[in-house]
Amino acid sequence: MIEDWFLTSFSDLLMVVISAIIMFAGIILLTRIAGLRSFSKMSSFDFAMTIAVGSIIASTLTTKEPVILQGAVALSIIFVLQKVTNILRQYRWFQQVVDNEPVLLMKGGELLLDNMERSRVTLDDLRSKLREANVLELSQVRAVVFETTGDISVLHSADASVELELWLLEGVRDAPEPKSNPLIVEAR
């Protein structure tokens, strides 16, 4: 019946309220334990984590199944998996499995059309990001990177004498390799 779409029993509403309070408190607790990284937009796994958490919360709040305890256990497992993944991401081989590879879209003022096509970034997308970064001339652009998060980073300078430190492009597909890492200082 049409009323069933709009009306519900008081006990069902009370269940949603209690579930929401418990799940809200659980998310705060688990996020405090696992850290803010849990909801960052860093990798494909982080994206999957956010979607999974939202789905578990939604189904726990709005249905009788799963019950609150099942939802809490499912959330805990997702947070543990995220923590283990972050630990394993220290290893390059694992990082390559779970993370997208950043891609160079522009080198200097030169468009890398093959990379743009592979990454499904259009000229309009790129122009928009260049405008957002306040680029006035393509000669200002040192590099444009399609990041692992799906964001586009524009590295630019109006001062033509400023060179891009290649270390910033380490791990980016088709970027020149840095000669050394300026942040690693050898002990004497």
Buried (B, 14 or more C-beta within 10 A) or exposed (E): EEEEEEEEEEEEEEBBEEBBEBBEEBBEBBBEEBBEBBBEEBBBBBBBBBEBBEEBBEBBBEEEEBEBEEBBEBBBEBBEBBBEBBEBBEEEEEBEEBBBEBBBBBBEEEBBEEBBEEBEBEEEBBEEBBEEBEBEEEEBBBBBBBBBBEEBBBBBEEEEEEEBEBBBBEEBBEBEEEEEEEEEEEEE
